[in-house]
């Protein structure tokens, strides 16, 4: 959540952020009004309680006539205090409810607009000319079937649409990707983490995934637990309700977990193969830093993502995501999109977000620097979302006979294998 003091001091900045997100600007004024009621009712409650305490000291010393009047006033004060307490609690609850609906403040350098209004910052690698090489590229599903690596038909039989099996070299390729990604992260100073796939409501809400993203989340009603869509959630909640000493920062974690997404609203979109699925595995970078270092840390996370995609020898571009496509927690987001030959366009493979103090305020995570205790900043960045990375590797590194060249970085994790061969020619 944002800082209420900032809202009071500069409401126009918050209105501008809401406008850039395409969100309800009137929410700002409703929140200001609720906050004013919360503060004024709190002052009234304190004044009445002070009077009540003072009266309690006077009654034992009063004469009979005066005592009767004081007791009468005490009864009235008791009712007034109860009413003021209820009014304060109601105003506080309304303030918190409205505050949780407000997105993070958009960074001033973020391009304003919707999904297609991003700005391309960099382009890396060379897009292959398959025509010049004399063959038409196959898509990842056809290649996966040729290699005996992907089985979506039995995935659908067992679990329904958008589920799949990785088999043979497909399963080995996932394990190679995960191990290579964790090796890079560990070398960069990240602590490897295997995280829970089920979290409590406060963990999910604290990271901002029960707002506009709630429709995409799986909820287990019987247990009141949520399946995570990313290990960002348990990694963010890992230090919930804690105060961290400043000399421990930055804290950097690399989490591996299954991820579950309902993909609500994506009907008919990316239905072929394993590009958009309900369950997948991912290696996620997550960091806790001093708020003054969050922008620099954001660039570091992006560099680690670029290092990873470059090591996989994939052509990709970096985009500055537009304001209405940020998600509620991010102040700024960079995506790395890999070229997918059979789609003829770049598609998102990794994403890194600077969430500033938004999540730490919701999760009550603070940093102690000397005598000062304040919220810290949290950031996240995908290192390897496995299925989409497999899609990009198969399509970009395919050979005319249906085999696929293995990027050098993965060969040590595949027994030195240089090429993935068709199971039958």
N, C-alpha and C positions, 0 to 999 in steps of 0.2 A: 504494500500500500504506500501511498505517498505521504509526505510529512504534512500534517494538518497546519502547522505554522506557515509553511510555504503557501498552502492554499489560502490562508487568511491574508498573507502579505502580498501575494501576487496572483489573484484569481484569474486574471486575464491570460497568464501563461498557461494555467491549467485548462482554461476554455479553449485556447489555441491548440493545445495538445489533443483534446477531445475532438475538436473539429478536424484536425489532421488525420486522426484515426477513423473518422467517419462515425464516431460514437455520439451519444446524446449529450449535447452541451448543457442542457437544462439541469443535468445531474449535478453540475458544479454549484448552481444556486441552491438546489435542494439540500446539498451537503453543507453549504455555508449556513443555511437557515437552521438545520438540525444541530450543527455545531454550536451556534449561538444559543439555542435553547438548552443544549447540554451544559454549557458554561454558566448561563444565567440561573438555571435551576440548581446547579451545584453551589453557586454563591448563596442562593436563597436557603438551600438546605443547611449550609454551614452557619449562616446567620441565625436561623431558627434553633439549631442545635446549641449554639453559643448562648442564646437567650435561655434555652431550656436548662442548661447547666448552671447559669447564673441564678435562675429562679430556684433551682434545687438547693442552692446555698442560703437563699433568703428565707425560705419557708420555715425551717426550724427555729429561726430567730424572731419570727413575726408574732404579733399579738393575735388574739382570737379573731377579731374582725378583719384585720389585714390578711391573716392566714387564709381565711375563707375565700377572699378575692384572689389571692395568689394561687390557691388550689384550683379555682375555676379557670384562671389563666393557664395553669399547668395542663389541665385537661384539653383546652383548646390548642395549646402548643403541641401536645402529643399528636393530635389529629393533623395539625399543619405539617409537622415534621414527617409523619407517615406519608402524607400526600406529596410533599416536596421530594421525598426519597423515591417514591414511585415515578414522579415526573422526571427526575434526574435519570433513573434507570431506563425509562422509556426513550428519552432523548439520546442517551448514550448508545442504546441498542440500535436506534435508527441511524445514528451517525456511523456506527461501525458497519452496519449493513450497506449503507450508501458508499462508504469508503472502500469496501471490498469490491464494489461494482466499478470503481474508477480505475482505468488503465494507468500504466506507468507513464511518466512524462516523456514525450518523444524528444529525442536529441535534436537540437536545432539543425544539424547537417543532414538529417534524414530526408530523402526526397518525398514530397507530399503526393499522395495519390493511392491508387489501388494496385492490384497484383501485377499489372503490366507496366506500372510507372517506375520500376526499378531503374537504377543507374549502373551500367557496366563499368567496373573499376579496372579490371585486368583480364587479359586472355592469355592462356598458357597452352603450349603444345601445338601439334600440327594435326589437323583433321585429315584422315586418310582419304585418298581418291581411289575408291574400289574399282571404278570404271577403268581407270588407267592401269590397275592391276589385273584387269581382265575377268572379274567375277562380281556377281551381285551379292551383297552381304546378306547373311541369314540373320533373323532376329534371335534374341537370347533364348526364347522357348524352343525354337527348332534346334539350335545348337545344343541346348541342355538335354534334349531328347536324343540327339545324335551321340552325345557324350555319355549318356546314361546318368545324367547329373540332376535332372529336375523332373518330378512327376506331379503335375497339377491334377490330373484326372483322379488319381487315388487320393490326393489331398482333398478334393471336393467330395469324393465318396465317403471318406472318413469324417470330415469336419464341415464341409460346405464350401461355398465359393470363397475365393481369395485365401485358401489354405493350400499348402503344398508340402511335398517331401523333397529334401535334398538327398540324393542317393549317390553312392560310389564317389567319384571324383568331385561331385557337387558338395557332399558332406566334408570331404577332405579340404576343398577350397575354402569353405566357411572357416574351418578350424585354422587353416593357414592364415587367413585374413585376420582373424581374432588374435592369434598369437603374434603376428607381425605388428598389428596395431598396438597391442599391449607392450610389446618390446620397444616400440618408438616412444610411447608415452612414459614408460619406466625410465628410459634413457634421458628423457626431458625433465625428470624429477617428479612425475606423478606417482601417487600411491595406488597400486592396483586394488580394485574393490569388486567383490561379487555381491550384488545387492538384492534385497527382497523384491519380488514381483508383485506382492500385495502390500498395500499401505492403508493406514487409517484416514478418515476424512480430513482431519486437520493437516495431514501431510500433503494431501492432494490440493486442498483449498489454499494452503500456505504458499504453494508454488504457482498458484494462479490458474490451475487447470479445471476448476469447477465454475468458471465464468463462461466466457464465450466458447470455450473448448469442451464444455461438459457433455455435449451431445456425442462426442467422439470417445468417451471414456466408458469402459466396462465396469459395472458396479455389481457386487455380490450382495444382494439384499439381505440374505439370511445372516451374513456375518458382518454387514456394514463395512466391507473392505473394497478397495478399488484395485483393479489391475493396472499397473503403470504403463503409460504409453512411451516412457523413456526413463532411464535410470537417473535422469536429472531430478526426478521427484524424491526418491529415497536419499540421493546424495545431498540435496538441498535440506532435507529434514534431518539429516544425520546429526547436525549440531543444533537442532531446535531447542529453544529455551536454555541456551548456553551463553556464557560470556567468555570470549577467547582473548588471550593476551596478545597484544600487538606484535610482540617479537616472534610469534608463531606464524604470522602471515608472510607470504601467501600460503594457503593450504590448497593443494592441488590433488584431485582424485580422478582416477580413470576407472569408470564403472562398466562392468559387463553385465548385461541382463537381457532376458526376453522382453519384448515390448508388444503391447496389445492395443490396437486401435480399431474402433468400429467403422472408421472411414465413412461416417455419416455424410450424406450430400455428395458422395462421389460415385453414385450409381451410373454405370455405363462409361466410367472414366478409367483408363488403364486396366481394363479387365483381362487382357491377355498376359499370361505369364506371371512373373513374381515382382513386378515393379511396385504395385500398390496392393498390399496384403494386410490381413488382420493380425498376424503374428510374425515377428521377426526378431533377430538378435542384433545387438548394437553395442559398440564401445563408445562411451560418452565421456568427454572431459568436463570436469566441474571444478571451479575455483572460487575461493573466498579471499578477497583482497580488501585493503583500505579503499574507501570510496574515491580518494584522490588518485588512485592507480588503476581505476576500472577501465578507462579508455585505452591506456597502454596495454593492459592485460587482454583486452578485446583483440587488439592487433596481434598479440602473441598467439592467442588461440587460433586466429586466422592463419598465421604463418605455419603453425603445426598442421593445420588441415591442408594447406597448400603443399607442405613437405610430403604429407601422406599421399595425396593424389599424384604428385610428381613422381614419387617412388613407384607408383602403380603404372606409370607411363601413360596416363590418361590425358587427353585434351580437355581442358576445362576453362571456365571463366568465373570471375568473382563479381557478385552483384551486391549493391547497397539496396536492401529491401525497402520498399516504399511504406509509408506510415500506416496505411490501412491494412497492411499485410504482416504487421509485426507480431501480433499476439499480445495479450494484455500485459505480460510481464516485461517484455523487452523495451528498452529505450532506443536501442539500435540493433540491427541484425545484418550480418553478412552471410550470404549463401555462396557455396561453391557448386557450380552446375557442370556436370560432365557431358560431353557430346555423346549422343546415342545415335549411331549411324542410321539404323532403320527407321527412326522417328524423324531424322533430319533436323534435330534441335537439341539444345542443351536442357538437361533436367537436373533438379536438385539432388546432390549426393550428401553434402554436409551443410551444416548451418551453425553459426555461432552468435550468441546473444549476450549483450550487456544488460543485465537486469538491475543495475545500480543497487539501491537499497530496498527496492520494491519487495522482494521475497523475504529478506532478512527482517523487515518490519513485521510482516505477517507471521513469520515463524519465531519471532523474538530471539534472533541471533545477533549478538552485539560483540564489539571489540573493546577491550580496556587498554587505553593508552595513557599511562600515568594515572591521574585522578579522573580523567574523562572516560565515560562509557557511552558509546554511540553505535548505531547500526553499521554493519559493514556492507560491502558490495558482493553480489554473487554473479557469476558468469558461467555459461555453459557452451559447449561446442561438440558437435558430432565428430568423432574421429572415423568410425566406420559403421555405417548402416549396411548390414551384410547383403540382403537381397539386391538392393539397388547397385551396390558395388560389384556384385557378381554379374548383373546385367551389363554394366559398363565394360567390365573386363572381357566377357565373352564376345560382345559385339565389336569392341575396338581391336581386340587381339586375335580375331579369327583368321584362319587361313582358308584357302579355296576348297580344301577337301573336308572342311567341317571340324578340323582340329583347331586348337586354340593355344597360342604361345603364352607361356607363363612369365609374368614380369619377374625380373631377377630378384626383387626383394622378397618374393614369396617362395622361391625355389628351395631355400633351406628348410622350409616348413612343409614341403611336398616331396621330401626325400631326394632333392636335387632334380626333380622332373622339370624339363624345359618346355614340354608340350603336353597338353591334354589330348589324348587320342580318342577318336570315335570308338564306341564299343563294338561296332561292326561297320565295315566299309561297304 
